[in-house]
Amino acid sequence: MVREIVHDPFFLAGKSEPATKEDLPIAKDLLDTLFANRAGCVGMAANMIGVRKRIIVFDNNGSYMVMFNPEITKQSGAYETEEGCLSLLGGPRKTKRYECITVRYQTAEFKPKVQVFRGWTAQIIQHEIDHCNGVLI
């Protein structure tokens, strides 16, 4: 189900709680909402649809990916960039990102996984994990 995008900065600044298997329907709604907004959005976190759970979805080079409870465990290649956000009004904002990140997360089956991401995909993931941590760019 496509959900309404939350624009309230006070809500978005709250930290998300760990996701559980009971949160699988939230991931489906998050994917539906991302797909409906794909013309202007490449990733979303659950708090963007009003749910404070550590769930992110994103375009991973043309295929959509879901992560439960993602955490960046390693990062390298710092750079400055500008990013926009579907949930925050106004134009792009400056932020620091990393070219290469290692992420520990759980799959939809809640199996642990560690994966390395680079470039644009790494930047998207960092933005969405910031959302989970209550960080607004």
N, CA, C and O atoms as a MOPAC input file, in Angstrom:
PM7 MOZYME 1SCF
protein

 N      0.83700 1    -1.17400 1     0.00000 1
 C      0.00000 1     0.00000 1     0.00000 1
 C      0.88600 1     1.24300 1     0.00000 1
 O      1.83000 1     1.34500 1     0.78400 1
 N      0.57700 1     2.17300 1    -0.87600 1
 C      1.31000 1     3.43900 1    -0.93300 1
 C      0.86000 1     4.30400 1     0.24500 1
 O     -0.33200 1     4.51500 1     0.46900 1
 N      1.84900 1     4.79500 1     0.98800 1
 C      1.56000 1     5.62100 1     2.15900 1
 C      1.94200 1     7.07500 1     1.90700 1
 O      2.72900 1     7.37900 1     1.01100 1
 N      1.37700 1     7.95800 1     2.70600 1
 C      1.68000 1     9.38100 1     2.63600 1
 C      3.08500 1     9.62900 1     3.18900 1
 O      3.50900 1     8.98500 1     4.14800 1
 N      3.79400 1    10.56800 1     2.57100 1
 C      5.14200 1    10.92900 1     3.01800 1
 C      5.04500 1    11.88800 1     4.20200 1
 O      4.29200 1    12.86100 1     4.16300 1
 N      5.81000 1    11.60700 1     5.25400 1
 C      5.86400 1    12.45100 1     6.44500 1
 C      6.84600 1    13.59600 1     6.19000 1
 O      7.95800 1    13.37800 1     5.70900 1
 N      6.42000 1    14.82000 1     6.52100 1
 C      7.28200 1    15.99700 1     6.35200 1
 C      7.62400 1    16.66200 1     7.68000 1
 O      8.34400 1    17.66000 1     7.68800 1
 N      7.13800 1    16.14800 1     8.78700 1
 C      7.34000 1    16.75200 1    10.10000 1
 C      8.77000 1    16.51500 1    10.58900 1
 O      9.12900 1    15.38000 1    10.90200 1
 N      9.60200 1    17.57900 1    10.66100 1
 C     11.00100 1    17.39400 1    11.05400 1
 C     11.15200 1    16.87900 1    12.48500 1
 O     12.13700 1    16.20300 1    12.78400 1
 N     10.21400 1    17.17500 1    13.36800 1
 C     10.30700 1    16.67500 1    14.74600 1
 C     10.12700 1    15.15900 1    14.78000 1
 O     10.83600 1    14.46700 1    15.51000 1
 N      9.18100 1    14.64000 1    13.99200 1
 C      9.00300 1    13.19100 1    13.91300 1
 C     10.21100 1    12.54700 1    13.25900 1
 O     10.72500 1    11.54200 1    13.75000 1
 N     10.66600 1    13.12000 1    12.15600 1
 C     11.78400 1    12.55200 1    11.40400 1
 C     13.09000 1    12.55200 1    12.20200 1
 O     13.98000 1    11.74400 1    11.93500 1
 N     13.20700 1    13.46000 1    13.18500 1
 C     14.42600 1    13.55400 1    13.99100 1
 C     14.47400 1    12.50700 1    15.10600 1
 O     15.48300 1    12.40200 1    15.80300 1
 N     13.40700 1    11.73500 1    15.28400 1
 C     13.40700 1    10.67900 1    16.29500 1
 C     14.13600 1     9.44500 1    15.80000 1
 O     14.05900 1     9.10500 1    14.62000 1
 N     14.84400 1     8.77400 1    16.69500 1
 C     15.55900 1     7.54500 1    16.32200 1
 C     14.58100 1     6.39300 1    16.15500 1
 O     13.58400 1     6.29200 1    16.87100 1
 N     14.88400 1     5.53800 1    15.20700 1
 C     14.03100 1     4.37900 1    14.93200 1
 C     14.40500 1     3.20300 1    15.82000 1
 O     15.55300 1     3.06500 1    16.24400 1
 N     13.41900 1     2.36100 1    16.09200 1
 C     13.60400 1     1.16200 1    16.90200 1
 C     13.95000 1    -0.01600 1    15.99400 1
 O     13.65100 1     0.01100 1    14.80100 1
 N     14.57900 1    -1.04600 1    16.55300 1
 C     14.88500 1    -2.23200 1    15.74100 1
 C     13.62200 1    -2.84700 1    15.13500 1
 O     12.56500 1    -2.87900 1    15.76400 1
 N     13.75500 1    -3.33000 1    13.91000 1
 C     12.65000 1    -3.99500 1    13.21700 1
 C     12.63200 1    -5.47300 1    13.59800 1
 O     13.66000 1    -6.05900 1    13.93700 1
 N     11.43100 1    -6.06200 1    13.53400 1
 C     11.24700 1    -7.48300 1    13.81600 1
 C     10.48500 1    -8.11100 1    12.64700 1
 O     10.07800 1    -7.41400 1    11.71700 1
 N     10.29800 1    -9.41800 1    12.70000 1
 C      9.55700 1   -10.11800 1    11.63900 1
 C      8.12900 1    -9.58300 1    11.51100 1
 O      7.54400 1    -9.63200 1    10.42900 1
 N      7.57300 1    -9.07800 1    12.59700 1
 C      6.22300 1    -8.51500 1    12.55500 1
 C      6.15900 1    -7.24600 1    11.69700 1
 O      5.07100 1    -6.79400 1    11.34000 1
 N      7.31000 1    -6.67700 1    11.37000 1
 C      7.36200 1    -5.44700 1    10.57900 1
 C      7.47500 1    -5.69100 1     9.07700 1
 O      7.62700 1    -4.73600 1     8.31600 1
 N      7.40500 1    -6.93000 1     8.63700 1
 C      7.48600 1    -7.22700 1     7.20500 1
 C      6.44900 1    -6.45300 1     6.38100 1
 O      6.79000 1    -5.99700 1     5.28900 1
 N      5.19900 1    -6.28000 1     6.84300 1
 C      4.23900 1    -5.49800 1     6.05300 1
 C      4.66300 1    -4.03400 1     5.86900 1
 O      4.31200 1    -3.40800 1     4.86800 1
 N      5.40900 1    -3.49400 1     6.82100 1
 C      5.90700 1    -2.11300 1     6.69000 1
 C      6.87800 1    -2.03800 1     5.52000 1
 O      6.84700 1    -1.07900 1     4.74800 1
 N      7.73900 1    -3.04000 1     5.38200 1
 C      8.70000 1    -3.06900 1     4.27200 1
 C      7.96800 1    -3.09200 1     2.93600 1
 O      8.38500 1    -2.43000 1     1.98600 1
 N      6.88400 1    -3.84700 1     2.85900 1
 C      6.08200 1    -3.89900 1     1.62100 1
 C      5.49600 1    -2.53300 1     1.31300 1
 O      5.55500 1    -2.07800 1     0.17100 1
 N      4.92800 1    -1.87100 1     2.32000 1
 C      4.37600 1    -0.52100 1     2.12200 1
 C      5.47300 1     0.45500 1     1.71100 1
 O      5.25600 1     1.32400 1     0.86700 1
 N      6.64500 1     0.30500 1     2.30900 1
 C      7.77700 1     1.17900 1     1.98800 1
 C      8.20400 1     0.99700 1     0.53400 1
 O      8.45500 1     1.97600 1    -0.16800 1
 N      8.28600 1    -0.25100 1     0.08300 1
 C      8.60800 1    -0.51400 1    -1.32500 1
 C      7.54300 1     0.04700 1    -2.26000 1
 O      7.87300 1     0.65600 1    -3.27800 1
 N      6.27500 1    -0.15000 1    -1.92900 1
 C      5.18000 1     0.39200 1    -2.74900 1
 C      5.26700 1     1.90800 1    -2.84300 1
 O      5.05500 1     2.48700 1    -3.90900 1
 N      5.58000 1     2.54600 1    -1.71800 1
 C      5.65800 1     4.01200 1    -1.67900 1
 C      6.87100 1     4.51100 1    -2.45700 1
 O      6.78400 1     5.51300 1    -3.16600 1
 N      7.99800 1     3.81900 1    -2.33000 1
 C      9.18900 1     4.19000 1    -3.10100 1
 C      8.90600 1     4.05200 1    -4.59200 1
 O      9.22300 1     4.94500 1    -5.37800 1
 N      8.31300 1     2.93800 1    -4.96900 1
 C      8.00900 1     2.71100 1    -6.38600 1
 C      7.07300 1     3.79500 1    -6.92700 1
 O      7.24900 1     4.25400 1    -8.05500 1
 N      6.08600 1     4.20600 1    -6.13600 1
 C      5.14900 1     5.25300 1    -6.55800 1
 C      5.82700 1     6.61200 1    -6.69600 1
 O      5.33600 1     7.47900 1    -7.41900 1
 N      6.95200 1     6.80400 1    -6.00800 1
 C      7.67700 1     8.07800 1    -6.03500 1
 C      9.01100 1     7.97600 1    -6.76400 1
 O      9.86800 1     8.84700 1    -6.61700 1
 N      9.19100 1     6.91800 1    -7.54900 1
 C     10.49400 1     6.64600 1    -8.16600 1
 C     10.98500 1     7.74700 1    -9.10600 1
 O     12.18300 1     7.82500 1    -9.37800 1
 N     10.09300 1     8.59300 1    -9.60600 1
 C     10.52800 1     9.68100 1   -10.49000 1
 C     11.38700 1    10.70200 1    -9.73900 1
 O     12.21900 1    11.37700 1   -10.34500 1
 N     11.18600 1    10.81700 1    -8.41800 1
 C     11.94100 1    11.80500 1    -7.65200 1
 C     12.58000 1    11.25700 1    -6.39800 1
 O     12.97500 1    12.02500 1    -5.52100 1
 N     12.69400 1     9.92800 1    -6.29200 1
 C     13.19800 1     9.33700 1    -5.06100 1
 C     13.87700 1     8.00100 1    -5.36400 1
 O     13.35900 1     7.19900 1    -6.14200 1
 N     15.04200 1     7.76500 1    -4.74600 1
 C     15.78000 1     6.51900 1    -4.98400 1
 C     15.91400 1     5.65700 1    -3.73600 1
 O     16.42700 1     4.54000 1    -3.80000 1
 N     15.45200 1     6.17500 1    -2.60400 1
 C     15.52300 1     5.40400 1    -1.36400 1
 C     14.58700 1     5.98800 1    -0.32700 1
 O     14.24000 1     7.16800 1    -0.37900 1
 N     14.17900 1     5.14900 1     0.62000 1
 C     13.30200 1     5.59000 1     1.69900 1
 C     13.59600 1     4.81300 1     2.97100 1
 O     14.04800 1     3.66900 1     2.93300 1
 N     13.33200 1     5.45700 1     4.09100 1
 C     13.38300 1     4.81100 1     5.40400 1
 C     11.97200 1     4.80100 1     5.96800 1
 O     11.14500 1     5.63500 1     5.60100 1
 N     11.69900 1     3.86000 1     6.85800 1
 C     10.34000 1     3.67100 1     7.37400 1
 C      9.77100 1     4.91800 1     8.05000 1
 O      8.55900 1     5.13500 1     8.01500 1
 N     10.61900 1     5.73500 1     8.66100 1
 C     10.06400 1     6.92400 1     9.31900 1
 C      9.48800 1     7.91500 1     8.30800 1
 O      8.68600 1     8.77400 1     8.67300 1
 N      9.88700 1     7.80300 1     7.05100 1
 C      9.33300 1     8.68100 1     6.01600 1
 C      7.86300 1     8.36800 1     5.72600 1
 O      7.15900 1     9.18200 1     5.12900 1
 N      7.39900 1     7.17900 1     6.15200 1
 C      5.98500 1     6.84000 1     6.00300 1
 C      5.31000 1     6.73000 1     7.38300 1
 O      4.24100 1     6.13500 1     7.52200 1
 N      5.95500 1     7.31400 1     8.38500 1
 C      5.33300 1     7.41400 1     9.69800 1
 C      5.58200 1     6.26600 1    10.65200 1
 O      4.86400 1     6.12400 1    11.64200 1
 N      6.59600 1     5.43000 1    10.37600 1
 C      6.87800 1     4.27700 1    11.23400 1
 C      8.33500 1     4.34200 1    11.68400 1
 O      9.23900 1     4.31000 1    10.84900 1
 N      8.56900 1     4.43300 1    12.97600 1
 C      9.93600 1     4.51800 1    13.49100 1
 C     10.54000 1     3.12900 1    13.70300 1
 O     10.72700 1     2.67300 1    14.83100 1
 N     10.83200 1     2.48500 1    12.60000 1
 C     11.49900 1     1.17500 1    12.61200 1
 C     12.71500 1     1.24800 1    11.69700 1
 O     12.71300 1     1.99800 1    10.72100 1
 N     13.74700 1     0.47800 1    12.00500 1
 C     14.98900 1     0.47300 1    11.21900 1
 C     14.81000 1    -0.40100 1     9.98000 1
 O     15.27200 1    -1.54000 1     9.92100 1
 N     14.12600 1     0.17400 1     8.99500 1
 C     13.90500 1    -0.49400 1     7.71400 1
 C     14.19500 1     0.52600 1     6.62100 1
 O     13.69800 1     1.65100 1     6.66800 1
 N     15.00100 1     0.13200 1     5.63600 1
 C     15.24000 1     1.00500 1     4.49200 1
 C     15.01300 1     0.21800 1     3.20400 1
 O     15.16900 1    -1.00300 1     3.16300 1
 N     14.64600 1     0.94300 1     2.16600 1
 C     14.51900 1     0.37700 1     0.82000 1
 C     15.20700 1     1.34100 1    -0.13600 1
 O     15.23400 1     2.54900 1     0.10100 1
 N     15.76600 1     0.79900 1    -1.22200 1
 C     16.48100 1     1.66900 1    -2.15200 1
 C     16.67700 1     0.98000 1    -3.49300 1
 O     16.58000 1    -0.24000 1    -3.62200 1
 N     16.95500 1     1.81000 1    -4.47700 1
 C     17.26400 1     1.34500 1    -5.82200 1
 C     18.73500 1     0.93900 1    -5.83400 1
 O     19.61800 1     1.78100 1    -5.67300 1
 N     18.99300 1    -0.34500 1    -6.02400 1
 C     20.35000 1    -0.87200 1    -6.06200 1
 C     20.69600 1    -1.20100 1    -7.51400 1
 O     20.62200 1    -2.35400 1    -7.93900 1
 N     21.07000 1    -0.17500 1    -8.25700 1
 C     21.43500 1    -0.33800 1    -9.66700 1
 C     20.32600 1    -0.98300 1   -10.48500 1
 O     20.57800 1    -1.89400 1   -11.27300 1
 N     19.09300 1    -0.50800 1   -10.29600 1
 C     17.97700 1    -0.98100 1   -11.10000 1
 C     17.09100 1    -2.02300 1   -10.45300 1
 O     16.02200 1    -2.32900 1   -10.98300 1
 N     17.50100 1    -2.58200 1    -9.32000 1
 C     16.61900 1    -3.51000 1    -8.60900 1
 C     16.44700 1    -2.99900 1    -7.18500 1
 O     17.39400 1    -2.50100 1    -6.57600 1
 N     15.23900 1    -3.12600 1    -6.66500 1
 C     14.95200 1    -2.58700 1    -5.34100 1
 C     15.39000 1    -3.56600 1    -4.26300 1
 O     15.22300 1    -4.77900 1    -4.39600 1
 N     15.95200 1    -3.01700 1    -3.19600 1
 C     16.50100 1    -3.82800 1    -2.11100 1
 C     15.93400 1    -3.34100 1    -0.78000 1
 O     15.69400 1    -2.14800 1    -0.59400 1
 N     15.72400 1    -4.28300 1     0.14400 1
 C     15.23100 1    -3.98500 1     1.48700 1
 C     16.28800 1    -4.40500 1     2.49900 1
 O     16.89600 1    -5.46700 1     2.36900 1
 N     16.50500 1    -3.56400 1     3.51000 1
 C     17.39000 1    -3.91000 1     4.62000 1
 C     16.64600 1    -3.68100 1     5.92600 1
 O     16.00400 1    -2.65000 1     6.12500 1
 N     16.74500 1    -4.66100 1     6.80500 1
 C     16.22200 1    -4.52700 1     8.15400 1
 C     17.40300 1    -4.32000 1     9.09800 1
 O     18.40100 1    -5.03800 1     9.02400 1
 N     17.28300 1    -3.33700 1     9.98100 1
 C     18.28700 1    -3.04500 1    11.00800 1
 C     19.69300 1    -2.81900 1    10.43600 1
 O     20.66200 1    -3.39700 1    10.92700 1
 N     19.80400 1    -1.98000 1     9.40100 1
 C     21.12700 1    -1.74800 1     8.81000 1
 C     22.03400 1    -0.90000 1     9.69900 1
 O     21.58600 1     0.02600 1    10.37600 1
 N     23.31400 1    -1.24300 1     9.67700 1
 C     24.33600 1    -0.48300 1    10.39100 1
 C     25.58700 1    -0.43500 1     9.53300 1
 O     26.00800 1    -1.45200 1     8.98200 1
 N     26.17500 1     0.73100 1     9.42100 1
 C     27.43800 1     0.86800 1     8.70200 1
 C     28.55100 1     0.49700 1     9.67300 1
 O     28.67300 1     1.08300 1    10.74900 1
 N     29.35800 1    -0.48200 1     9.28100 1
 C     30.43800 1    -0.95100 1    10.15600 1
 C     31.81100 1    -0.46600 1     9.70200 1
 O     32.77700 1    -0.51600 1    10.46400 1
 N     31.89300 1     0.00100 1     8.46400 1
 C     33.17500 1     0.47300 1     7.92800 1
 C     32.87900 1     1.47400 1     6.82400 1
 O     31.90800 1     1.32300 1     6.08300 1
 N     33.71300 1     2.49100 1     6.71600 1
 C     33.53800 1     3.49800 1     5.67000 1
 C     34.88300 1     4.07000 1     5.26800 1
 O     35.78700 1     4.19400 1     6.09400 1
 N     35.01500 1     4.41800 1     3.99400 1
 C     36.25800 1     5.01800 1     3.51300 1
 C     35.97700 1     5.90500 1     2.30900 1
 O     34.97000 1     5.75000 1     1.61800 1
 N     36.88200 1     6.82700 1     2.07900 1
 C     36.77400 1     7.71800 1     0.92900 1
 C     35.78500 1     8.84600 1     1.13500 1
 O     34.84700 1     8.99800 1     0.35200 1
 N     35.98000 1     9.64100 1     2.17900 1
 C     35.06400 1    10.74200 1     2.49400 1
 C     35.02600 1    11.77500 1     1.36100 1
 O     36.04100 1    12.06100 1     0.72600 1
 N     33.83600 1    12.32100 1     1.12700 1
 C     33.66700 1    13.40200 1     0.15300 1
 C     32.46200 1    14.25100 1     0.54200 1
 O     31.58800 1    13.80900 1     1.28800 1
 N     32.43000 1    15.46500 1     0.03200 1
 C     31.31100 1    16.38200 1     0.26200 1
 C     30.37600 1    16.32100 1    -0.93400 1
 O     30.82900 1    16.21800 1    -2.07400 1
 N     29.07600 1    16.38500 1    -0.68100 1
 C     28.08800 1    16.36000 1    -1.75500 1
 C     26.85100 1    17.14100 1    -1.32200 1
 O     26.79900 1    17.67600 1    -0.21500 1
 N     25.86600 1    17.20100 1    -2.19900 1
 C     24.57500 1    17.79600 1    -1.87800 1
 C     23.50100 1    16.76200 1    -2.14400 1
 O     23.56100 1    16.02300 1    -3.12700 1
 N     22.50100 1    16.71600 1    -1.24500 1
 C     21.40300 1    15.76600 1    -1.39000 1
 C     20.07400 1    16.45900 1    -1.12800 1
 O     19.97200 1    17.38300 1    -0.32100 1
 N     19.07200 1    15.98600 1    -1.83100 1
 C     17.70300 1    16.39100 1    -1.55800 1
 C     17.02000 1    15.25500 1    -0.82000 1
 O     17.57900 1    14.16900 1    -0.66300 1
 N     15.78500 1    15.52500 1    -0.36400 1
 C     15.04600 1    14.50200 1     0.36900 1
 C     13.55200 1    14.71100 1     0.14500 1
 O     13.04100 1    15.82300 1     0.28200 1
 N     12.86800 1    13.64000 1    -0.19600 1
 C     11.43100 1    13.69400 1    -0.45100 1
 C     10.65500 1    14.15800 1     0.77600 1
 O      9.61200 1    14.79900 1     0.64200 1
 N     11.14900 1    13.84200 1     1.96400 1
 C     10.41800 1    14.19200 1     3.17800 1
 C     10.76200 1    15.58000 1     3.71300 1
 O     10.05000 1    16.09500 1     4.57500 1
 N     11.83400 1    16.19200 1     3.22400 1
 C     12.21600 1    17.52500 1     3.68900 1
 C     12.00900 1    18.55000 1     2.59200 1
 O     12.49100 1    18.39300 1     1.47000 1
 N     11.29600 1    19.58500 1     2.92900 1
 C     11.02300 1    20.63900 1     1.95600 1
 C     12.26800 1    21.48900 1     1.76000 1
 O     13.11300 1    21.58200 1     2.65000 1
 N     12.37400 1    22.10000 1     0.60400 1
 C     13.54400 1    22.92200 1     0.29700 1
 C     14.47400 1    22.18100 1    -0.64400 1
 O     14.24000 1    21.02600 1    -1.00100 1
 N     15.52000 1    22.86200 1    -1.03000 1
 C     16.45000 1    22.30600 1    -2.00700 1
 C     17.48800 1    21.40000 1    -1.39000 1
 O     17.43200 1    21.08200 1    -0.20200 1
 N     18.43800 1    20.98500 1    -2.21100 1
 C     19.51500 1    20.11300 1    -1.74700 1
 C     20.32400 1    20.77200 1    -0.62600 1
 O     20.45100 1    21.99500 1    -0.55600 1
 N     20.86100 1    19.92400 1     0.24100 1
 C     21.66900 1    20.37900 1     1.36600 1
 C     23.03300 1    19.68900 1     1.31300 1
 O     23.15100 1    18.55400 1     0.85300 1
 N     24.06300 1    20.40000 1     1.79400 1
 C     25.41000 1    19.83700 1     1.80900 1
 C     25.52300 1    18.78500 1     2.90500 1
 O     24.95200 1    18.91800 1     3.98800 1
 N     26.28400 1    17.72900 1     2.58500 1
 C     26.51700 1    16.66100 1     3.55700 1
 C     27.80900 1    15.93100 1     3.22700 1
 O     28.32500 1    16.03600 1     2.11400 1
 N     28.32900 1    15.19000 1     4.20000 1
 C     29.53400 1    14.38700 1     4.01800 1
 C     29.11600 1    12.93800 1     3.82500 1
 O     28.28200 1    12.42500 1     4.57100 1
 N     29.68500 1    12.28500 1     2.83800 1
 C     29.41000 1    10.87600 1     2.56500 1
 C     30.73300 1    10.13800 1     2.34400 1
 O     31.80600 1    10.74000 1     2.31100 1
 N     30.62100 1     8.81300 1     2.19400 1
 C     31.78700 1     7.96200 1     1.97000 1
 C     31.59000 1     7.14900 1     0.70200 1
 O     30.49800 1     6.64500 1     0.44100 1
 N     32.64300 1     7.02600 1    -0.07900 1
 C     32.60200 1     6.32000 1    -1.35700 1
 C     32.34300 1     4.82300 1    -1.19200 1
 O     31.66900 1     4.20600 1    -2.01700 1
 N     32.88500 1     4.24700 1    -0.11800 1
 C     32.76100 1     2.80900 1     0.10800 1
 C     32.30800 1     2.56400 1     1.55000 1
 O     32.87800 1     3.10700 1     2.49600 1
 N     31.26900 1     1.73200 1     1.69500 1
 C     30.77200 1     1.40500 1     3.03300 1
 C     30.54400 1    -0.11100 1     3.15200 1
 O     30.24300 1    -0.79000 1     2.17000 1
 N     30.69300 1    -0.60700 1     4.35900 1
 C     30.32800 1    -1.98200 1     4.67600 1
 C     29.09900 1    -1.89800 1     5.57600 1
 O     29.09100 1    -1.17200 1     6.57000 1
 N     28.05900 1    -2.65200 1     5.21200 1
 C     26.80100 1    -2.59700 1     5.95300 1
 C     26.46000 1    -3.97900 1     6.49500 1
 O     26.49100 1    -4.97400 1     5.77100 1
 N     26.13600 1    -4.01900 1     7.77600 1
 C     25.60800 1    -5.22800 1     8.40500 1
 C     24.09600 1    -5.01200 1     8.52800 1
 O     23.65400 1    -3.98600 1     9.04300 1
 N     23.31400 1    -5.97400 1     8.05900 1
 C     21.85500 1    -5.83800 1     8.08200 1
 C     21.22200 1    -7.21800 1     8.12300 1
 O     21.91200 1    -8.23700 1     8.13200 1
 N     19.89500 1    -7.23000 1     8.15000 1
 C     19.14200 1    -8.47400 1     8.08200 1
 C     18.30300 1    -8.46900 1     6.81500 1
 O     17.78800 1    -7.43300 1     6.39400 1
 N     18.17700 1    -9.63900 1     6.22000 1
 C     17.36200 1    -9.80400 1     5.01500 1
 C     15.88600 1    -9.89500 1     5.41200 1
 O     15.55400 1    -9.83200 1     6.59500 1
 N     15.01600 1   -10.04000 1     4.43300 1
 C     13.57800 1   -10.19500 1     4.70000 1
 C     13.28900 1   -11.47700 1     5.48000 1
 O     12.23800 1   -11.59400 1     6.10900 1
 N     14.20700 1   -12.43000 1     5.44400 1
 C     14.07600 1   -13.66200 1     6.23000 1
 C     14.72700 1   -13.49700 1     7.60700 1
 O     14.77000 1   -14.43500 1     8.40200 1
 N     15.23300 1   -12.28400 1     7.87500 1
 C     15.92500 1   -11.92200 1     9.11100 1
 C     17.19200 1   -12.73700 1     9.33400 1
 O     17.55900 1   -13.07700 1    10.45900 1
 N     17.84200 1   -13.03400 1     8.21700 1
 C     19.15300 1   -13.66600 1     8.25600 1
 C     20.20700 1   -12.54500 1     8.21400 1
 O     20.07200 1   -11.61200 1     7.42300 1
 N     21.23400 1   -12.62200 1     9.03800 1
 C     22.26400 1   -11.58400 1     9.03300 1
 C     23.09200 1   -11.62400 1     7.74900 1
 O     23.37100 1   -12.68800 1     7.19700 1
 N     23.47100 1   -10.44100 1     7.29900 1
 C     24.26700 1   -10.33500 1     6.08500 1
 C     25.18700 1    -9.12500 1     6.21900 1
 O     24.83500 1    -8.12800 1     6.85100 1
 N     26.36300 1    -9.22800 1     5.61800 1
 C     27.30700 1    -8.11800 1     5.54300 1
 C     27.64300 1    -7.93400 1     4.07500 1
 O     27.95400 1    -8.89400 1     3.37000 1
 N     27.57600 1    -6.68200 1     3.62200 1
 C     27.80300 1    -6.42000 1     2.20200 1
 C     28.51200 1    -5.07800 1     2.03100 1
 O     28.30600 1    -4.14700 1     2.81000 1
 N     29.34300 1    -4.99800 1     1.00700 1
 C     30.06600 1    -3.77300 1     0.67500 1
 C     29.33900 1    -3.08000 1    -0.46900 1
 O     28.92600 1    -3.72000 1    -1.43600 1
 N     29.18600 1    -1.75800 1    -0.34700 1
 C     28.55600 1    -0.94300 1    -1.39300 1
 C     29.47600 1     0.21600 1    -1.71900 1
 O     30.21400 1     0.71000 1    -0.86600 1
 N     29.41500 1     0.64100 1    -2.98600 1
 C     30.25500 1     1.74000 1    -3.45000 1
 C     29.42800 1     2.75300 1    -4.23500 1
 O     28.32400 1     2.46600 1    -4.69700 1
 N     30.00100 1     3.94700 1    -4.36700 1
 C     29.43200 1     4.95900 1    -5.24900 1
 C     28.02900 1     5.41700 1    -4.86600 1
 O     27.70600 1     5.61500 1    -3.69500 1
 N     27.20700 1     5.57600 1    -5.91000 1
 C     25.85900 1     6.11100 1    -5.75700 1
 C     25.01600 1     5.27400 1    -4.79600 1
 O     24.30200 1     5.82700 1    -3.96000 1
 N     25.09300 1     3.95200 1    -4.90700 1
 C     24.31800 1     3.08900 1    -4.01500 1
 C     24.75000 1     3.29400 1    -2.56000 1
 O     23.90400 1     3.34100 1    -1.66700 1
 N     26.04500 1     3.41400 1    -2.31800 1
 C     26.54200 1     3.67000 1    -0.96000 1
 C     26.00100 1     4.99500 1    -0.43700 1
 O     25.64300 1     5.10100 1     0.73600 1
 N     25.94100 1     5.99500 1    -1.29400 1
 C     25.42900 1     7.30700 1    -0.87500 1
 C     23.94900 1     7.21500 1    -0.47700 1
 O     23.53900 1     7.78500 1     0.53400 1
 N     23.16300 1     6.50500 1    -1.26400 1
 C     21.73400 1     6.33400 1    -0.95200 1
 C     21.57000 1     5.64900 1     0.40700 1
 O     20.78500 1     6.09800 1     1.24200 1
 N     22.30500 1     4.57100 1     0.62100 1
 C     22.19800 1     3.81600 1     1.87400 1
 C     22.55700 1     4.70400 1     3.06300 1
 O     21.87300 1     4.67300 1     4.08600 1
 N     23.61900 1     5.49100 1     2.93700 1
 C     24.01400 1     6.38200 1     4.03100 1
 C     22.90900 1     7.37200 1     4.36600 1
 O     22.65300 1     7.64500 1     5.53900 1
 N     22.25400 1     7.91000 1     3.34700 1
 C     21.15500 1     8.85900 1     3.55100 1
 C     20.02000 1     8.18300 1     4.32400 1
 O     19.48800 1     8.75500 1     5.27500 1
 N     19.65400 1     6.97500 1     3.91700 1
 C     18.53000 1     6.28400 1     4.56000 1
 C     18.88100 1     5.83500 1     5.97800 1
 O     18.02300 1     5.88400 1     6.85900 1
 N     20.10100 1     5.40600 1     6.21700 1
 C     20.50100 1     5.05400 1     7.58100 1
 C     20.50600 1     6.29100 1     8.46600 1
 O     20.15600 1     6.21200 1     9.64400 1
 N     20.89800 1     7.43200 1     7.91000 1
 C     20.77500 1     8.68600 1     8.66500 1
 C     19.33600 1     8.88000 1     9.13200 1
 O     19.10500 1     9.24800 1    10.28400 1
 N     18.36100 1     8.63400 1     8.24300 1
 C     16.95600 1     8.73100 1     8.63600 1
 C     16.66200 1     7.84600 1     9.83800 1
 O     16.01600 1     8.28400 1    10.79000 1
 N     17.13300 1     6.60200 1     9.80000 1
 C     16.90300 1     5.67400 1    10.92400 1
 C     17.48400 1     6.21100 1    12.22200 1
 O     16.95400 1     5.95800 1    13.30400 1
 N     18.57400 1     6.95100 1    12.10400 1
 C     19.24900 1     7.50000 1    13.28300 1
 C     18.71800 1     8.86700 1    13.68600 1
 O     19.23100 1     9.48000 1    14.62200 1
 N     17.68600 1     9.35400 1    12.98300 1
 C     17.12000 1    10.65700 1    13.31600 1
 C     17.94100 1    11.82600 1    12.82500 1
 O     17.75900 1    12.95200 1    13.28800 1
 N     18.85500 1    11.57200 1    11.88200 1
 C     19.71800 1    12.62700 1    11.33300 1
 C     19.05800 1    13.19600 1    10.08700 1
 O     18.76000 1    12.46200 1     9.14400 1
 N     18.83100 1    14.49700 1    10.08600 1
 C     18.25400 1    15.17700 1     8.92600 1
 C     19.34800 1    15.94200 1     8.21400 1
 O     20.13500 1    16.64400 1     8.84900 1
 N     19.40200 1    15.81000 1     6.89800 1
 C     20.41500 1    16.58200 1     6.16600 1
 C     19.86100 1    17.94200 1     5.82500 1
 O     20.55200 1    18.75300 1     5.20700 1

